[in-house]
């Protein structure tokens, strides 16, 4: 937790703040979606933060940042992505698949699957082509103008772009993500005020600290389990493993035995 952000230092680009602001201010979430899509969005019938979906055989699932559906049955998954990774395009594919599986799980026939959008908001240019917005739909390679019509769309909104391809209001929003400057946009100023209000929310502050503690405990457990395993199979000595775990040897050995591992000294 030493390197974790303090609650008062969170910005809109931090998952916790993004989710809280969007889901407790549905009018702002609605306005953001309309700004991104460039068209009207229906009234929300559901708006969830950190919505978990787990339906694979091994329990591997997904947790959407801000998941919503409107009164036309259209699904919107909006994700804040602050780390540039090569696997983001494939993540959109996986997210889309989980959205469809979730809808089918609720009893829909595949013919009834509704239009859906997976949106990644990035403070960088994911594709290094200079655009602020990249929209992807499935189309025929041989006949590019022939669209598959599966009604699934992936959008990357990138603050790192430099082209004149979006509205001034969108530019203000993306600039705010990276610089904190609100510009002339009324919408961005409303978002800024919502973030400032959220920072005064004591219950959310406690929730955030609780989540940090839980995550830290899980990381520590994962590290210790790895060290226990390395000692058990003879890869590491008890002394070296204890040093890596920043624990006295006796305490480490006790924790290892309590976790169900056995100690074997190196030969």
Number of C-alpha atoms within 10 A of each C-alpha: 11 6 5 10 13 13 18 11 9 17 19 22 19 14 19 20 19 21 24 20 23 25 21 15 13 16 13 18 21 20 14 20 19 14 18 17 14 11 9 11 18 14 13 18 12 13 19 18 21 17 14 13 17 14 14 11 7 7 9 9 15 17 15 22 23 23 23 24 20 16 12 13 16 18 23 20 24 24 23 21 21 14 11 13 10 10 8 15 15 10 14 21 13 13 19 19 12 20 22 19 18 15 17 14 11 9 9 14 10 11 7 11 19 17 16 21 22 23 24 24 21 24 24 20 20 26 15 10 12 18 20 24 23 17 12 13 13 15 14 10 9 7 8 10 9 11 13 12 10 14 14 19 17 21 20 25 25 25 25 21 21 14 11 11 13 15 12 13 16 21 20 21 24 25 18 22 20 16 9 15 15 19 15 12 16 12 18 24 17 13 23 19 13 19 19 16 11 20 17 12 10 10 10 16 16 12 13 16 17 12 13 16 13 12 13 15 13 12 12 13 12 12 13 20 16 13 22 27 16 17 25 19 15 15 14 18 18 24 17 13 22 21 12 12 16 10 14 12 16 12 10 21 21 11 16 21 12 10 12 8 17 14 17 15 13 12 5
